[in-house]
């Protein structure tokens, strides 16, 4: 059974980037561009208080013609942050993401943040797993012909 812990171990870059709720939306977008990521956790005194994504920027700033430099993150961030545990399966997390239309989930263990997974991380892992199974089946089939 593949778990979120396996995905976190296989990620090339496991850094989790965060920003303060009083930072501007512009600062958040700038950091996301610099780190080539689509979401930032919003933290206050090492506690997760929200999450902000490129989608939040597009819908709550760009489409409403608001100023990203004058708008604090607390005004647009999602405060009801869902999270997962490292022992949860990829399938459970994929279902959670699909049902709730989210693309990023913090990974928490014993009340501490240990990582962040994206829908892309899950898809990459599932494809890799399927490729391995196909290769094993092809090897098995070719061995049966001899």
N, C-alpha and C positions, 0 to 999 in steps of 0.2 A: 504494500500500500504506500503510495507516494504522499508525503505530507508537506506542509508548508516549510517545515524545518529543512527538508531536502532541497527545496527551491532556494531558500536563503543561503544554504551552503554552496549551491552551484552558481549563484550570481557573481558576476565579475566585479561589480561595484555594489557593495552592501551598505554604503553610506546612506544615512537618512538625513535629509536636509530639512531644516525648520526655520521659522521666522517668527517674530513677535507680532501680536495682534495690533499693536499701534504703528507698525510699519505701513508704508503706503502700498497700494496695489502695484504701483509702478516698480517699487523695490522688489516685490515678490515676482513679478513677471521678469524683471531683469535677472534675478537669481535663477529662476527656472530656465531661462535662455542660456545663461552661463553654464549651468550644470546639465543642460540638455535633458530636463525632466518635465513631467506634466503636472506635478502636484508637490505641494509643500505642506508639511504639518505646521500648524500654528501652535506655538507653545508659550506658556507664561509660567515662570519659575519651574521649569522642567516638567510641567504638566501639559498634556495635550488639551487644548481648548477649542481646536477646530482644524479644518483642512481647507486649503484653497487650491483650485485647479485652473487650468487654462480655460476650461468650460465656464467656470465662474466669471473669469475676466470677460469672455466673449458675451455672455448673457447679461451680466450685471454692470458692466462698465461700457464696453464698446457699443452694444445695441441700444443702450440708454443714453449714450453720448455724455457719460460722466467723465470726470477727470481722474485718471489713474494716479496722478501725482498728489491730488488733494483728497483722495478717498482712502481711509484706513482699512486695513484688511478686516477688522472686526465687523465692518459694515457689509461685507460680501461673503465672508467665510461660512462654511457649513459647520455648525456647532455640534450636531448630533453625529459624532464620528463613530462608525462601526469599526470593529477590529476583529482579528482572528487570533487563535493560539497556534503555536508551532506544530502541535500534534493533529491539527485538523487536516483533512484530506484536500487535495487539489479540487476534487469534484464538489466538496462542500463549499469551498471558497468560490468556485466558478458559479455555483447556484446562487450564493449570496450576492455576488456581484451582478448577476443577470437579473435577479428578482428586484434588486434595489437600484439598479441602473447606476452603479458606481464602478470606477475603474481602478481605484487604489484602496488598499486596506492596510492599516498599521498592524504589525504583529506584536502582541503583548504576551509576556510571560511573568507571572507573579507580580503584576502591576507595573512592570517595566517594559519600555519600548525596546524591542530587539531587532526590528526591521520593518520594511514596507514592501508590499508586493503590489504589482500592477497586473492588469488583465494580460498585458504583453508577456510578463513573466510566466503566468499560468499557461498561456497558449504555447509559448516556446517550450516549456517543460512537457506538455502533453504531446506536442509534435515529436519531440525527441524520444519520448517513451514509445510512441506508436512506430516510429522508424526502427527502433531497436527490436520491437516485437516482429515487425515485417522481416527484418534481416534474419532473425532467428527462425522464423517460419520458412523463409526461402532456403536457409541452410539445411533445415530439417527435411524439406521436400527434395532438395537436390541430393541429399544423403540417402533417401529412400530409393532413388532411381538406380543407384550403383549396384 
